[in-house]
Amino acid sequence: MIARVTVVLSVVALASAGVLSLGHEYAGDGYGQEAVAYAPVEHSYGGHEEQHVDYHAHPKYDYSYSVSDPHTGDHKTQHEIRDGDVVKGEYSLLQPDGSFRKVTYTADDHNGFNAVVHNTAPVHHEYH
């Protein structure tokens, strides 16, 4: 009995080390180049079978926000739209020195990221 267990464990050890092939085909001369075909993974939970599906959703969104806080002087806006790999947006803010910055940008897989920055001069209030 011990001899049978030893033989079985030896075969398993040799197969797991790649020395012994148990029905696997190799796609090359060396070890570790085993050709593997992957099938969809199926799970069974309570009688229901599920098939693994790799989803690649088309990214699409449109959002905007703004902040206008006279107490802190924080004034800014942002708007962005994405449809697939194309992103277009704009943001603006009132800078601490009173100047206004507006940035318009686009990004896509052909042109990369491009931004155009517009700055206005600071607004100075004269008090009499």
Residue frames as a rotation matrix with the C-alpha (Angstrom) as fourth column:
MET 1
0.565 0.825 0.000 0.00
0.825 -0.565 0.000 0.00
0.000 0.000 -1.000 0.00
ILE 2
0.457 -0.483 -0.747 2.81
0.124 -0.797 0.592 2.40
-0.881 -0.363 -0.304 0.88
ALA 3
-0.604 -0.707 0.368 4.49
0.430 0.099 0.897 1.60
-0.671 0.700 0.245 -2.44
ARG 4
-0.088 0.662 0.744 1.31
0.981 -0.072 0.180 2.52
0.172 0.746 -0.643 -4.39
VAL 5
0.822 0.387 -0.418 0.95
0.493 -0.850 0.184 5.83
-0.284 -0.357 -0.890 -2.51
THR 6
0.028 -0.910 -0.414 4.63
0.130 -0.407 0.904 6.59
-0.991 -0.079 0.107 -3.16
VAL 7
-0.633 -0.224 0.741 4.23
0.719 0.185 0.670 5.91
-0.287 0.957 0.044 -6.91
VAL 8
0.346 0.845 0.408 1.09
0.912 -0.405 0.066 8.08
0.221 0.349 -0.911 -7.16
LEU 9
0.770 -0.101 -0.630 2.73
0.255 -0.857 0.449 10.94
-0.585 -0.506 -0.634 -5.26
SER 10
-0.331 -0.943 0.020 5.84
0.306 -0.087 0.948 10.65
-0.892 0.320 0.318 -7.47
VAL 11
-0.386 0.275 0.881 3.73
0.921 0.054 0.387 10.86
0.059 0.960 -0.274 -10.65
VAL 12
0.726 0.687 -0.029 1.87
0.684 -0.718 0.128 13.89
0.067 -0.112 -0.991 -9.29
ALA 13
0.456 -0.639 -0.619 5.14
0.168 -0.622 0.765 15.57
-0.874 -0.453 -0.177 -8.30
LEU 14
-0.584 -0.699 0.412 6.71
0.510 0.079 0.857 14.95
-0.631 0.711 0.311 -11.71
ALA 15
-0.046 0.659 0.751 3.60
0.968 -0.156 0.196 16.20
0.247 0.736 -0.631 -13.51
SER 16
0.856 0.404 -0.322 3.40
0.488 -0.836 0.250 19.38
-0.168 -0.371 -0.913 -11.44
ALA 17
0.139 -0.894 -0.426 7.12
0.133 -0.409 0.903 20.05
-0.981 -0.182 0.062 -12.00
GLY 18
0.590 0.160 -0.791 6.59
-0.686 -0.417 -0.596 19.83
-0.426 0.895 -0.136 -15.77
VAL 19
-0.542 -0.835 0.090 8.85
-0.690 0.504 0.519 16.81
-0.479 0.220 -0.850 -16.18
LEU 20
-0.813 0.356 0.462 5.97
0.446 0.890 0.099 14.48
-0.376 0.286 -0.881 -16.97
SER 21
-0.777 0.575 -0.256 3.25
-0.624 -0.650 0.434 15.45
0.083 0.496 0.864 -19.44
LEU 22
-0.710 0.623 0.328 -0.21
0.339 0.711 -0.616 14.19
-0.617 -0.326 -0.716 -18.59
GLY 23
0.066 0.795 0.603 -2.09
0.954 0.128 -0.273 14.97
-0.294 0.593 -0.750 -21.78
HIS 24
0.619 0.090 -0.780 -0.77
0.025 -0.995 -0.095 18.53
-0.785 0.040 -0.618 -22.26
GLU 25
0.568 -0.451 0.688 0.78
0.809 0.153 -0.567 19.62
0.151 0.879 0.452 -25.53
TYR 26
0.117 -0.632 -0.766 3.81
0.455 -0.652 0.607 21.86
-0.883 -0.420 0.211 -25.55
ALA 27
0.946 0.267 0.182 4.20
0.292 -0.470 -0.833 24.67
-0.137 0.842 -0.522 -28.06
GLY 28
0.606 -0.795 -0.006 7.99
-0.734 -0.557 -0.389 24.74
0.306 0.240 -0.921 -27.99
ASP 29
0.141 -0.669 -0.730 11.17
-0.063 0.730 -0.681 22.91
0.988 0.142 0.060 -27.18
GLY 30
-0.822 -0.559 0.107 11.48
-0.099 -0.044 -0.994 23.91
0.560 -0.828 -0.019 -23.52
TYR 31
-0.383 0.674 -0.631 9.35
0.912 0.383 -0.144 23.54
0.145 -0.631 -0.762 -20.46
GLY 32
-0.413 0.293 -0.862 6.92
0.453 -0.755 -0.474 26.25
-0.790 -0.586 0.179 -19.44
GLN 33
-0.821 0.138 -0.554 5.69
-0.509 -0.618 0.600 26.89
-0.259 0.774 0.578 -22.97
GLU 34
-0.703 0.616 0.355 2.45
0.541 0.787 -0.296 25.04
-0.462 -0.016 -0.887 -22.60
ALA 35
-0.848 0.502 0.170 -0.28
-0.154 -0.540 0.827 25.98
0.507 0.675 0.535 -25.06
VAL 36
-0.742 0.626 -0.241 -3.46
0.478 0.241 -0.845 26.70
-0.471 -0.742 -0.478 -23.13
ALA 37
-0.630 0.656 0.415 -6.91
0.162 -0.411 0.897 27.43
0.759 0.633 0.153 -24.49
TYR 38
-0.946 0.310 -0.092 -9.22
0.011 -0.252 -0.968 29.27
-0.323 -0.917 0.235 -22.11
ALA 39
-0.464 0.876 0.128 -12.95
0.605 0.209 0.769 28.65
0.647 0.434 -0.627 -22.16
PRO 40
-0.138 0.486 0.863 -15.59
-0.489 -0.791 0.367 30.87
0.862 -0.371 0.346 -20.56
VAL 41
-0.975 -0.215 -0.053 -15.83
-0.041 0.409 -0.911 30.27
0.218 -0.887 -0.408 -16.85
GLU 42
-0.053 0.998 -0.042 -19.17
-0.214 0.029 0.976 28.91
0.976 0.061 0.211 -15.72
HIS 43
-0.938 -0.153 0.311 -20.34
-0.323 0.057 -0.945 29.05
0.126 -0.987 -0.102 -12.14
SER 44
-0.212 0.898 -0.385 -23.29
0.237 0.430 0.871 27.25
0.948 0.094 -0.304 -10.66
TYR 45
-0.970 -0.010 0.241 -25.04
-0.220 -0.372 -0.902 28.87
0.099 -0.928 0.359 -7.71
GLY 46
-0.515 0.815 0.266 -28.21
-0.257 0.149 -0.955 27.23
-0.818 -0.560 0.132 -6.47
GLY 47
0.032 0.538 0.842 -29.04
0.653 0.626 -0.425 25.69
-0.756 0.564 -0.332 -9.83
HIS 48
0.944 0.245 -0.220 -28.37
0.021 -0.713 -0.701 28.88
-0.329 0.657 -0.678 -11.82
GLU 49
0.159 -0.921 0.357 -25.43
0.918 0.271 0.291 28.86
-0.365 0.281 0.888 -14.17
GLU 50
0.809 -0.007 -0.588 -23.64
-0.111 -0.984 -0.141 32.09
-0.578 0.180 -0.796 -14.94
GLN 51
0.480 -0.685 0.548 -21.22
0.873 0.307 -0.380 32.59
0.092 0.661 0.745 -17.79
HIS 52
0.013 -0.579 -0.815 -18.37
0.490 -0.707 0.510 35.06
-0.872 -0.406 0.275 -17.32
VAL 53
0.569 0.159 0.807 -18.67
0.795 -0.356 -0.491 37.92
0.209 0.921 -0.329 -19.79
ASP 54
-0.432 -0.779 -0.455 -15.99
0.802 -0.562 0.201 40.58
-0.412 -0.278 0.868 -20.14
TYR 55
0.633 0.755 0.169 -17.84
0.765 -0.578 -0.284 43.88
-0.117 0.309 -0.944 -20.41
HIS 56
-0.679 -0.729 -0.092 -16.23
0.692 -0.676 0.253 46.94
-0.246 0.108 0.963 -21.95
ALA 57
0.377 0.898 -0.226 -18.77
0.789 -0.439 -0.429 49.72
-0.484 -0.017 -0.875 -21.56
HIS 58
-0.066 -0.284 0.956 -18.64
0.756 -0.640 -0.138 52.75
0.651 0.714 0.257 -23.83
PRO 59
-0.441 -0.122 -0.889 -17.67
0.813 -0.474 -0.338 55.60
-0.380 -0.872 0.309 -21.48
LYS 60
-0.365 0.401 0.840 -20.09
0.472 -0.698 0.538 58.49
0.803 0.593 0.065 -21.81
TYR 61
0.017 0.400 -0.916 -20.83
0.973 -0.219 -0.078 61.28
-0.232 -0.890 -0.393 -19.34
ASP 62
-0.147 0.016 0.989 -21.61
0.350 -0.934 0.067 64.97
0.925 0.356 0.132 -19.04
TYR 63
0.325 0.256 -0.911 -21.09
0.945 -0.040 0.326 66.81
0.047 -0.966 -0.255 -15.79
SER 64
-0.150 -0.387 0.910 -20.62
0.213 -0.911 -0.353 70.31
0.965 0.141 0.219 -14.46
TYR 65
0.348 0.249 -0.904 -20.28
0.936 -0.041 0.349 72.07
0.049 -0.968 -0.247 -11.14
SER 66
-0.003 -0.376 0.926 -19.64
0.191 -0.910 -0.369 75.51
0.982 0.176 0.075 -9.80
VAL 67
0.051 -0.064 -0.997 -18.64
0.998 -0.029 0.053 77.17
-0.032 -0.998 0.062 -6.53
SER 68
-0.111 -0.086 0.990 -19.28
0.234 -0.970 -0.058 80.77
0.966 0.225 0.128 -5.64
ASP 69
0.404 0.151 -0.902 -18.34
0.899 0.116 0.422 81.63
0.168 -0.982 -0.089 -2.07
PRO 70
0.510 -0.193 0.838 -18.02
0.076 -0.961 -0.268 85.37
0.857 0.200 -0.475 -1.40
HIS 71
0.964 -0.133 0.229 -16.83
-0.247 -0.138 0.959 84.69
-0.096 -0.981 -0.166 2.15
THR 72
0.411 -0.850 0.329 -13.71
0.348 0.480 0.805 82.77
-0.843 -0.216 0.493 1.07
GLY 73
0.138 -0.316 -0.939 -13.41
-0.741 -0.662 0.114 84.31
-0.657 0.680 -0.326 -2.40
ASP 74
-0.714 -0.349 0.607 -13.59
0.030 0.851 0.524 80.86
-0.699 0.392 -0.597 -3.98
HIS 75
0.389 0.793 -0.469 -15.22
-0.549 -0.210 -0.809 81.19
-0.740 0.572 0.354 -7.42
LYS 76
-0.759 -0.636 -0.143 -14.86
-0.506 0.437 0.743 78.44
-0.410 0.636 -0.654 -10.00
THR 77
0.491 0.870 -0.047 -16.79
-0.698 0.361 -0.619 76.40
-0.521 0.336 0.784 -12.57
GLN 78
-0.746 -0.660 0.093 -16.17
-0.449 0.601 0.662 73.21
-0.492 0.452 -0.744 -14.52
HIS 79
0.544 0.838 -0.052 -17.94
-0.617 0.357 -0.702 71.42
-0.569 0.413 0.711 -17.34
GLU 80
-0.640 -0.764 -0.076 -16.78
-0.646 0.483 0.591 68.22
-0.415 0.427 -0.803 -19.04
ILE 81
0.625 0.769 -0.137 -18.24
-0.702 0.477 -0.529 65.88
-0.341 0.426 0.838 -21.65
ARG 82
-0.613 -0.771 0.170 -16.92
-0.593 0.592 0.546 62.45
-0.522 0.234 -0.821 -22.60
ASP 83
0.685 0.722 -0.093 -18.10
-0.609 0.498 -0.617 60.23
-0.399 0.480 0.782 -25.42
GLY 84
0.901 -0.425 -0.087 -15.89
0.328 0.799 -0.505 57.20
0.284 0.426 0.859 -25.88
ASP 85
0.111 -0.957 -0.269 -12.27
0.984 0.067 0.166 58.28
-0.141 -0.283 0.949 -26.12
VAL 86
-0.340 -0.168 0.925 -13.11
0.481 -0.876 0.018 61.94
0.808 0.451 0.379 -26.81
VAL 87
0.083 0.284 -0.955 -13.14
0.967 -0.256 0.007 64.35
-0.243 -0.924 -0.295 -23.85
LYS 88
-0.289 -0.107 0.951 -14.01
0.431 -0.902 0.029 68.04
0.855 0.418 0.306 -24.08
GLY 89
0.337 0.426 -0.839 -14.15
0.939 -0.089 0.332 70.42
0.067 -0.900 -0.430 -21.17
GLU 90
-0.065 -0.294 0.954 -13.69
0.154 -0.947 -0.282 73.84
0.986 0.128 0.107 -19.72
TYR 91
0.328 0.202 -0.923 -12.96
0.941 0.011 0.337 75.22
0.078 -0.979 -0.186 -16.28
SER 92
0.050 -0.276 0.960 -12.56
0.160 -0.946 -0.280 78.72
0.986 0.168 -0.003 -14.96
LEU 93
0.307 0.026 -0.951 -11.55
0.947 0.091 0.309 80.30
0.094 -0.996 0.003 -11.69
LEU 94
0.799 -0.087 0.595 -11.05
-0.132 -0.991 0.032 83.65
0.587 -0.104 -0.803 -10.07
GLN 95
0.084 -0.877 -0.473 -7.45
0.669 0.401 -0.625 83.76
0.738 -0.264 0.621 -8.88
PRO 96
0.252 0.022 -0.967 -6.37
0.940 -0.241 0.240 85.39
-0.228 -0.970 -0.081 -5.60
ASP 97
-0.718 -0.600 -0.354 -4.86
0.500 -0.798 0.337 88.39
-0.484 0.065 0.872 -7.43
GLY 98
-0.047 0.817 -0.575 -8.22
-0.201 -0.572 -0.795 89.16
-0.978 0.079 0.191 -9.04
SER 99
-0.602 -0.172 -0.780 -7.37
-0.791 -0.008 0.612 87.78
-0.111 0.985 -0.131 -12.48
PHE 100
0.446 0.818 0.362 -9.70
-0.618 0.575 -0.536 85.35
-0.647 0.015 0.763 -14.18
ARG 101
-0.714 -0.689 -0.127 -8.40
-0.603 0.513 0.611 82.13
-0.355 0.513 -0.782 -15.75
LYS 102
0.545 0.835 0.071 -10.38
-0.630 0.464 -0.622 80.06
-0.553 0.295 0.779 -18.25
VAL 103
-0.659 -0.748 0.073 -9.02
-0.562 0.555 0.613 76.77
-0.499 0.363 -0.787 -19.62
THR 104
0.592 0.760 -0.268 -10.64
-0.747 0.392 -0.537 74.97
-0.303 0.518 0.800 -22.54
TYR 105
-0.494 -0.835 0.244 -9.34
-0.708 0.549 0.444 71.46
-0.505 0.047 -0.862 -23.22
THR 106
0.674 0.577 -0.462 -9.83
-0.732 0.608 -0.307 68.43
0.103 0.545 0.832 -25.43
ALA 107
-0.410 -0.784 0.467 -8.37
-0.734 0.587 0.342 64.94
-0.542 -0.202 -0.816 -25.34
ASP 108
0.804 0.583 -0.115 -8.61
-0.552 0.661 -0.508 62.03
-0.220 0.472 0.854 -27.73
ASP 109
0.538 -0.610 0.582 -6.49
0.272 0.779 0.565 59.10
-0.798 -0.145 0.585 -28.86
HIS 110
0.576 -0.315 0.755 -5.42
0.793 -0.011 -0.609 60.88
0.200 0.949 0.243 -32.08
ASN 111
0.384 -0.362 0.849 -4.39
0.065 -0.907 -0.416 64.34
0.921 0.215 -0.325 -30.79
GLY 112
-0.502 -0.535 -0.680 -3.67
0.703 0.206 -0.681 63.61
0.504 -0.819 0.272 -27.14
PHE 113
0.300 0.557 -0.774 -4.42
0.901 -0.431 0.038 66.26
-0.313 -0.710 -0.632 -24.52
ASN 114
-0.541 -0.397 0.741 -4.63
0.630 -0.775 0.045 69.91
0.557 0.492 0.670 -25.64
ALA 115
0.236 0.582 -0.778 -5.48
0.915 -0.402 -0.023 72.91
-0.326 -0.707 -0.628 -23.51
VAL 116
-0.229 -0.211 0.950 -5.92
0.518 -0.853 -0.064 76.59
0.824 0.478 0.304 -24.30
VAL 117
-0.135 0.076 -0.988 -5.49
0.964 -0.222 -0.149 78.96
-0.231 -0.972 -0.043 -21.35
HIS 118
0.039 0.216 0.976 -7.04
0.424 -0.888 0.180 82.43
0.905 0.407 -0.126 -21.32
ASN 119
-0.281 -0.158 -0.947 -6.10
0.946 -0.214 -0.245 84.89
-0.164 -0.964 0.210 -18.56
THR 120
0.519 0.416 0.747 -7.65
0.472 -0.868 0.155 88.28
0.713 0.272 -0.646 -17.97
ALA 121
-0.497 -0.740 0.454 -5.92
0.066 -0.554 -0.830 91.06
0.865 -0.382 0.324 -16.12
PRO 122
-0.585 0.260 -0.768 -6.61
0.811 0.194 -0.552 91.49
0.006 -0.946 -0.325 -12.41
VAL 123
0.245 0.732 0.635 -9.50
0.471 -0.663 0.582 93.76
0.847 0.156 -0.507 -11.56
HIS 124
-0.722 -0.494 -0.483 -8.44
0.675 -0.351 -0.650 96.55
0.152 -0.795 0.587 -9.24
HIS 125
0.433 0.893 0.121 -11.04
0.775 -0.437 0.456 98.60
0.460 -0.104 -0.882 -7.44
GLU 126
-0.685 -0.621 0.382 -10.13
0.359 -0.743 -0.564 102.15
0.634 -0.250 0.732 -6.61
TYR 127
0.214 0.726 -0.654 -11.65
0.965 -0.052 0.258 103.50
0.153 -0.686 -0.711 -3.42
HIS 128
-0.324 -0.261 0.909 -12.13
0.244 -0.952 -0.186 107.27
0.914 0.162 0.372 -2.87
